[in-house]
Each structure stands twice: as structure tokens, then as C-alpha cells.
């Protein structure tokens, strides 16, 4: 594994940063690093490494907040802390990473039974990620008359996402 890949892993995984500080040889074996890469990693300032990792998680949260704003608002003050816990284990890659991040975080919160996860945002994310052209789905959600079934319509029309709820 080269220096760039190992640095990326360190930024993504707090447990690896801790292992670097406490047991660098164990980290070397775990990641199969050569001596030069291990020396490079040991030369990094641990405070700056933590600061950079913190900035990356904050950036991810900012992106996710823009994709699922109702869910973030519904989770309240606890949203940022919950995202940090989620981000320690998950780190999607690729050009759709923000959508994948938002979907995995919202699904994780829903699986925990947390109130505030917006089912329409989850449905929209699934639609966008799967590349479907048209989707009509019944969703159990809060409405004007309380909790009940609502219709969620999604389609791509002239390059735009069209969405309606009834």
C-alpha cells in the first residue's frame, strides 16, 4: 500500500490513527506497509492528522445536510454527533459518494428507530442512486390528518427530477 492510500485510510478511520500512535508495527502488519510508508506516517503530526480528519467529517456532514435537510432537521441537535459515529465506520468513495453517504446515514438512523428520518428523502435518494426513470410509491408518513399513507411520484423529465407528493 502506498503513502496516499495509507494516509486516506488514516483520515477515514479513527481506530487506525490510534493504532499508529500506540502500535505502529501492528499498523504496519495490518495494512502491509513497507518501512518507508510507515516512516512517512510516523512523521505526521498526530494533532494535525486529527484536525484534518475532523475537517473531512465536517465537510461530509455539510454535503449530507444539503441532500437530506428534513432528516437532519428532524434528528435535531443530535444529528451531527450521530453522523460522526456513523462516519467512523462508513466512508463511501466515487463520484456519487455524497448521495451514498446520505442514504447510508439516513437508513442507519431509520434502522435505529430514530424519529425524524424523512421517508420521502429516502425514496428520492433511492430513485437518484438507482437511475430509474419513473417511480410511484406509497409511503407511510405524517400528513395534515396525522400518520397515514401518501403517494410519492418521481420522474426524470427534460433532464430534471420532477417530484410530487399527495
C-alpha positions in Angstrom: 0.0 0.0 0.0 1.4 3.4 -0.9 1.6 6.6 1.1 -1.5 8.2 -0.4 -3.7 5.1 0.2 -2.5 4.7 3.8 -3.0 8.4 4.5 -6.5 8.2 3.2 -7.2 5.2 5.4 -5.8 7.1 8.4 -8.0 10.1 7.8 -11.1 7.8 7.4 -10.6 5.5 10.4 -10.0 6.8 13.9 -9.0 3.3 15.1 -6.1 3.3 12.6 -4.9 6.7 13.8 -5.0 5.4 17.4 -3.1 2.3 16.3 -0.5 4.4 14.6 0.1 6.3 17.9 0.1 3.2 20.1 1.3 0.4 18.0 2.9 1.4 14.7 4.4 -2.0 14.0 0.9 -3.5 14.4 -0.4 -1.0 11.9 2.4 -1.9 9.6 1.4 -5.6 9.7 -2.3 -4.9 9.5 -2.0 -2.6 6.4 1.0 -4.4 4.9 3.1 -1.2 4.8 6.7 -1.0 3.8 9.2 0.7 6.1 9.3 3.9 4.0 5.5 4.3 4.2 5.5 3.6 7.9 8.3 6.1 8.5 6.2 8.7 6.5 3.1 8.0 8.6 5.1 8.2 11.9 6.5 11.5 10.8 3.0 13.1 10.6 1.9 15.3 13.4 -1.0 13.5 15.2 -2.7 16.7 16.1 -2.8 17.9 12.5 -3.9 14.5 11.3 -6.9 14.6 13.8 -7.7 18.1 12.7 -7.7 17.2 9.0 -9.8 14.1 9.7 -12.3 16.3 11.7 -12.5 18.8 8.8 -13.3 16.0 6.3 -16.1 14.7 8.5 -17.5 18.2 8.9 -17.4 18.6 5.1 -19.2 15.3 4.6 -21.8 16.4 7.1 -22.3 19.6 5.3 -22.8 17.8 2.0 -25.3 15.3 3.6 -27.2 18.1 5.2 -27.8 19.6 1.8 -29.1 16.3 0.4 -31.4 15.3 3.4 -32.2 18.6 5.1 -35.5 17.5 6.6 -34.0 14.4 8.1 -31.1 16.4 9.6 -33.6 18.9 11.0 -35.8 16.0 12.3 -32.8 14.5 14.1 -32.3 17.8 15.9 -29.2 18.7 17.9 -28.1 15.1 17.9 -27.7 14.9 14.1 -24.0 16.0 14.0 -23.0 13.6 16.8 -24.8 10.7 15.2 -23.2 11.5 11.8 -19.8 11.4 13.5 -20.5 8.0 14.9 -21.7 6.8 11.5 -18.7 8.4 9.7 -16.2 6.4 11.9 -17.4 3.2 10.2 -18.5 4.3 6.7 -16.6 6.2 4.1 -18.1 5.9 0.6 -15.9 6.6 -2.4 -16.6 7.7 -6.0 -18.4 10.5 -7.7 -21.7 9.6 -6.0 -20.2 9.4 -2.5 -22.3 12.2 -1.1 -25.6 10.6 -2.2 -24.3 7.2 -0.9 -23.3 8.9 2.4 -26.7 10.5 2.8 -28.6 7.3 2.0 -26.5 5.1 4.4 -26.7 7.6 7.2 -30.5 8.0 6.8 -31.0 4.3 6.6 -28.9 3.7 9.6 -30.9 6.2 11.6 -34.1 4.7 10.4 -32.9 1.2 11.4 -32.2 2.5 14.9 -35.8 3.7 15.0 -34.8 7.4 15.4 -37.6 9.8 14.9 -37.2 12.5 12.2 -36.0 10.4 9.2 -37.9 11.7 6.3 -39.2 8.7 4.2 -39.7 11.0 1.1 -36.0 11.9 1.2 -35.0 8.3 1.4 -37.3 7.4 -1.5 -35.8 10.3 -3.6 -32.3 9.1 -2.8 -33.0 5.6 -3.8 -34.5 6.9 -7.1 -31.5 9.1 -7.8 -29.0 6.4 -7.0 -30.7 3.6 -9.0 -31.2 5.7 -12.1 -34.9 4.9 -12.5 -36.9 7.0 -15.0 -40.2 6.8 -13.2 -41.4 5.8 -9.7 -44.7 5.9 -7.9 -44.6 4.7 -4.3 -47.0 4.6 -1.3 -45.2 5.9 1.8 -46.4 5.8 5.3 -45.7 9.3 6.7 -47.1 12.2 8.6 -49.7 14.3 6.8 -52.2 17.0 7.5 -54.6 14.5 9.1 -51.9 12.6 11.1 -50.0 9.5 10.2 -51.2 7.7 7.0 -50.3 6.6 3.5 -49.2 9.2 1.0 -48.3 8.9 -2.7 -44.8 9.9 -3.8 -44.3 10.4 -7.6 -40.8 10.8 -9.1 -39.7 11.0 -12.7 -37.0 12.5 -14.9 -38.4 15.0 -17.4 -36.2 17.0 -19.7 -33.1 16.3 -17.6 -34.8 17.4 -14.3 -36.1 15.5 -11.4 -39.9 16.0 -11.0 -41.3 15.2 -7.6 -44.9 15.3 -6.3 -46.5 14.2 -3.1 -50.1 13.6 -2.3 
